[in-house]
């Protein structure tokens, strides 16, 4: 991440999230090709990082929006079904190949187009919030 303040926010929420179980951020190498080729290359790298048995959520402004409580319930439902891993996929600056979007469920953080660095901070915060909701902790104020 280029933005030091956003990197610090992400590190903070990732550390908080790890209190509830395994959590990690994986990055794939960005492509310096022209936009159409960059989308293809980056999407292939992201697809390669998703393992069989993973439940992927691809973050896209055209996806389904959930409240924080609904996201908390979604996570709980996956745990009850013993899903191997939940993977939240953020695309690069130019977007994602349709093949990547069909690999998982589309989830929107907003209908607005957001920078991927900000999306990382937002999804980490929301995942942490979901865990605190599950545990009845006072972080979330409904």
Residue frames as qw, qx, qy, qz and C-alpha x, y, z in Angstrom:
[[0.000, 0.888, 0.459, 0.000, 0.00, 0.00, 0.00],
 [0.421, 0.483, -0.010, 0.768, 1.30, 3.39, -0.94],
 [0.294, -0.732, -0.002, -0.614, -0.57, 5.35, 1.74],
 [0.303, 0.189, -0.762, 0.540, 1.19, 5.01, 5.10],
 [0.398, -0.117, 0.426, -0.804, -1.86, 6.15, 7.12],
 [0.840, 0.061, -0.170, -0.511, -4.14, 3.62, 5.37],
 [0.648, 0.239, -0.708, 0.148, -1.51, 0.91, 5.81],
 [0.015, 0.201, -0.700, 0.685, -1.47, 1.64, 9.57],
 [0.651, -0.030, 0.183, -0.736, -5.29, 1.46, 9.74],
 [0.841, 0.172, -0.433, -0.273, -5.23, -1.87, 7.89],
 [0.454, 0.254, -0.766, 0.379, -2.53, -3.28, 10.16],
 [0.266, -0.176, 0.548, -0.773, -4.51, -2.18, 13.22],
 [0.780, 0.040, 0.066, -0.621, -7.78, -3.81, 12.10],
 [0.765, 0.247, -0.591, -0.068, -5.99, -6.95, 10.93],
 [0.210, 0.247, -0.776, 0.541, -4.35, -7.29, 14.36],
 [0.494, -0.071, 0.411, -0.763, -7.75, -6.80, 16.04],
 [0.824, 0.170, -0.251, -0.479, -9.35, -9.34, 13.71],
 [0.556, 0.307, -0.762, 0.126, -6.69, -11.96, 14.50],
 [0.272, -0.255, 0.674, -0.637, -7.93, -12.05, 18.11],
 [0.770, 0.119, 0.267, -0.567, -10.91, -14.03, 16.79],
 [0.891, 0.130, 0.425, 0.092, -8.98, -16.50, 14.64],
 [0.559, -0.086, 0.459, 0.685, -6.71, -16.72, 11.63],
 [0.358, 0.894, 0.231, -0.137, -6.76, -13.73, 9.30],
 [0.531, -0.288, 0.369, 0.706, -4.30, -12.54, 6.71],
 [0.427, 0.817, -0.008, -0.388, -3.94, -10.16, 3.80],
 [0.682, -0.022, 0.544, 0.489, -2.39, -11.53, 0.64],
 [0.283, 0.778, -0.133, -0.545, -1.34, -9.32, -2.20],
 [0.807, 0.289, 0.402, 0.323, -0.69, -10.35, -5.76],
 [0.383, -0.265, 0.279, 0.840, 1.80, -8.56, -7.94],
 [0.383, 0.764, 0.200, -0.480, 0.28, -5.65, -9.82],
 [0.690, 0.330, 0.449, 0.462, 0.78, -5.55, -13.56],
 [0.103, -0.611, 0.109, 0.777, 2.42, -2.65, -15.35],
 [0.285, 0.250, 0.751, 0.541, 0.84, -3.65, -18.68],
 [0.237, -0.181, -0.249, -0.921, -1.75, -1.57, -20.51],
 [0.508, -0.140, 0.412, -0.744, -5.13, -1.60, -18.68],
 [0.878, 0.093, -0.180, -0.435, -6.86, -4.46, -20.55],
 [0.717, 0.261, -0.618, 0.187, -3.85, -6.73, -20.17],
 [0.002, -0.340, 0.641, -0.688, -3.31, -5.63, -16.55],
 [0.714, -0.147, 0.191, -0.657, -6.89, -6.64, -15.69],
 [0.910, 0.155, -0.345, -0.169, -6.34, -10.07, -17.23],
 [0.537, 0.344, -0.648, 0.417, -2.96, -10.68, -15.57],
 [0.178, -0.314, 0.562, -0.744, -4.01, -9.46, -12.13],
 [0.802, -0.092, 0.062, -0.587, -7.28, -11.41, -12.25],
 [0.847, 0.194, -0.495, 0.006, -5.40, -14.60, -13.16],
 [0.298, 0.327, -0.676, 0.590, -3.08, -14.08, -10.18],
 [0.460, -0.227, 0.391, -0.764, -6.04, -13.52, -7.88],
 [0.893, 0.029, -0.195, -0.404, -7.81, -16.63, -9.20],
 [0.684, 0.272, -0.634, 0.237, -4.66, -18.66, -8.57],
 [0.019, 0.315, -0.631, 0.709, -4.67, -17.50, -4.93],
 [0.710, -0.140, 0.195, -0.662, -8.22, -18.81, -4.34],
 [0.047, -0.229, 0.972, -0.011, -8.10, -22.46, -3.35],
 [0.510, -0.256, -0.710, -0.413, -10.71, -25.15, -3.97],
 [0.483, -0.473, -0.693, 0.250, -13.12, -25.14, -1.06],
 [0.158, -0.181, -0.223, 0.945, -12.73, -21.41, -0.43],
 [0.135, 0.810, 0.571, -0.006, -15.80, -19.22, -0.34],
 [0.361, 0.023, 0.124, 0.924, -14.84, -16.07, -2.19],
 [0.099, 0.872, 0.411, -0.247, -16.51, -12.70, -1.97],
 [0.479, 0.257, 0.269, 0.795, -15.51, -10.40, -4.78],
 [0.067, -0.662, -0.317, 0.676, -15.81, -6.75, -3.81],
 [0.190, 0.263, 0.561, 0.761, -17.58, -4.88, -6.58],
 [0.198, 0.132, 0.219, -0.946, -19.87, -1.85, -6.53],
 [0.591, -0.009, -0.444, -0.674, -22.48, -3.88, -8.42],
 [0.361, -0.043, -0.915, 0.172, -22.58, -6.55, -5.71],
 [0.510, -0.651, -0.535, -0.172, -25.05, -7.11, -2.91],
 [0.001, -0.547, 0.396, -0.738, -24.89, -4.69, -0.05],
 [0.639, -0.413, -0.641, 0.105, -25.20, -5.93, 3.52],
 [0.363, -0.855, 0.132, -0.344, -25.50, -4.24, 6.86],
 [0.071, 0.562, -0.757, 0.325, -22.81, -4.95, 9.42],
 [0.643, -0.144, 0.604, -0.449, -25.21, -7.24, 11.30],
 [0.894, 0.373, 0.025, -0.247, -26.01, -9.12, 8.07],
 [0.499, 0.624, -0.588, 0.130, -22.29, -9.54, 7.35],
 [0.286, -0.430, 0.748, -0.417, -21.83, -10.89, 10.86],
 [0.819, 0.088, 0.419, -0.382, -24.59, -13.44, 10.21],
 [0.769, 0.563, -0.277, -0.121, -23.04, -14.36, 6.84],
 [0.197, 0.587, -0.745, 0.248, -19.73, -15.12, 8.54],
 [0.521, -0.220, 0.687, -0.456, -21.48, -17.18, 11.21],
 [0.878, 0.301, 0.131, -0.349, -23.38, -19.16, 8.55],
 [0.634, 0.587, -0.502, 0.026, -20.13, -20.02, 6.77],
 [0.096, -0.478, 0.787, -0.377, -18.56, -21.14, 10.04],
 [0.717, -0.025, 0.523, -0.461, -21.52, -23.40, 10.76],
 [0.882, 0.437, -0.022, -0.177, -21.12, -24.95, 7.29],
 [0.742, -0.413, 0.387, 0.360, -17.40, -25.47, 7.95],
 [0.585, 0.804, -0.041, 0.101, -16.27, -23.48, 4.92],
 [0.826, 0.025, -0.110, 0.553, -12.51, -23.95, 4.54],
 [0.334, -0.259, -0.060, 0.904, -11.67, -20.27, 4.13],
 [0.241, 0.890, 0.370, -0.119, -13.51, -17.06, 3.46],
 [0.504, -0.052, 0.268, 0.819, -11.66, -14.95, 0.93],
 [0.193, 0.887, 0.273, -0.320, -12.47, -11.33, 0.18],
 [0.635, 0.176, 0.387, 0.645, -11.09, -10.28, -3.20],
 [0.067, 0.866, 0.054, -0.493, -10.19, -6.71, -4.08],
 [0.741, 0.521, 0.246, 0.346, -9.29, -5.94, -7.66],
 [0.516, -0.135, 0.080, 0.842, -6.65, -3.59, -8.93],
 [0.027, 0.445, 0.049, -0.894, -6.95, -0.02, -10.15],
 [0.284, 0.173, -0.540, -0.773, -8.48, -1.02, -13.50],
 [0.796, -0.026, 0.066, -0.601, -10.97, -3.57, -12.19],
 [0.513, -0.211, 0.830, -0.052, -11.37, -7.31, -12.61],
 [0.242, 0.118, -0.808, -0.525, -11.85, -9.81, -15.36],
 [0.733, -0.160, -0.119, -0.651, -15.38, -11.31, -15.54],
 [0.758, 0.035, -0.650, 0.052, -13.90, -14.77, -14.81],
 [0.242, 0.108, -0.650, 0.713, -12.80, -13.53, -11.40],
 [0.415, -0.129, 0.181, -0.882, -16.20, -12.02, -10.67],
 [0.818, -0.072, -0.348, -0.451, -17.89, -15.35, -11.34],
 [0.523, 0.174, -0.773, 0.315, -15.56, -17.21, -8.93],
 [0.175, -0.217, -0.715, 0.641, -17.34, -15.81, -5.90],
 [0.031, -0.803, -0.595, 0.035, -20.32, -13.89, -4.67],
 [0.252, 0.511, 0.047, 0.821, -20.29, -10.18, -5.47],
 [0.409, -0.684, -0.471, 0.377, -20.31, -7.98, -2.38],
 [0.225, 0.709, 0.084, 0.663, -20.50, -4.17, -2.43],
 [0.387, -0.309, -0.454, 0.741, -19.12, -1.96, 0.29],
 [0.161, 0.602, 0.165, -0.765, -20.83, 0.93, -1.47],
 [0.640, 0.647, 0.409, 0.070, -22.39, 1.75, -4.81],
 [0.095, 0.945, -0.262, -0.172, -19.62, 4.29, -5.18],
 [0.836, 0.365, -0.254, 0.322, -16.35, 3.41, -6.88],
 [0.513, -0.834, 0.199, 0.017, -13.71, 3.41, -4.15],
 [0.309, 0.695, -0.646, 0.067, -9.91, 3.19, -4.30],
 [0.852, -0.052, -0.521, -0.006, -8.74, -0.34, -3.56],
 [0.351, 0.202, -0.615, 0.676, -6.54, 0.82, -0.67],
 [0.388, -0.209, 0.277, -0.854, -9.55, 2.39, 1.02],
 [0.836, -0.081, -0.334, -0.428, -11.60, -0.76, 0.30],
 [0.640, 0.098, -0.694, 0.314, -9.01, -2.84, 2.11],
 [0.011, 0.151, -0.543, 0.826, -9.33, -0.66, 5.20],
 [0.600, -0.113, 0.012, -0.792, -13.13, -0.76, 4.99],
 [0.839, -0.037, -0.486, -0.243, -13.43, -4.53, 4.62],
 [0.489, 0.101, -0.707, 0.502, -10.98, -5.19, 7.44],
 [0.202, -0.141, 0.407, -0.879, -12.92, -2.83, 9.70],
 [0.728, -0.071, -0.148, -0.666, -16.23, -4.46, 8.75],
 [0.759, 0.032, -0.650, 0.031, -14.86, -7.96, 9.34],
 [0.237, 0.096, -0.657, 0.709, -13.64, -6.86, 12.76],
 [0.434, -0.108, 0.170, -0.878, -17.02, -5.24, 13.46],
 [0.786, -0.045, -0.451, -0.419, -18.77, -8.46, 12.43],
 [0.599, 0.024, -0.730, 0.328, -16.70, -10.45, 14.90],
 [0.011, -0.080, 0.527, -0.846, -17.45, -8.03, 17.74],
 [0.636, -0.097, -0.109, -0.758, -21.17, -8.31, 16.92],
 [0.772, -0.015, -0.622, -0.129, -20.92, -12.11, 17.09],
 [0.520, -0.041, -0.666, 0.533, -19.25, -11.90, 20.48],
 [0.331, -0.817, -0.467, -0.066, -21.63, -9.30, 21.89],
 [0.521, -0.246, -0.140, 0.805, -18.84, -6.78, 22.37],
 [0.047, 0.816, 0.370, -0.442, -19.62, -3.06, 22.58],
 [0.311, -0.205, 0.417, 0.829, -17.76, -1.90, 19.42],
 [0.035, -0.341, -0.663, -0.666, -20.88, -1.86, 17.22],
 [0.172, 0.314, 0.480, -0.801, -23.62, 0.60, 18.15],
 [0.112, 0.391, 0.815, 0.412, -26.85, -0.30, 16.33]]
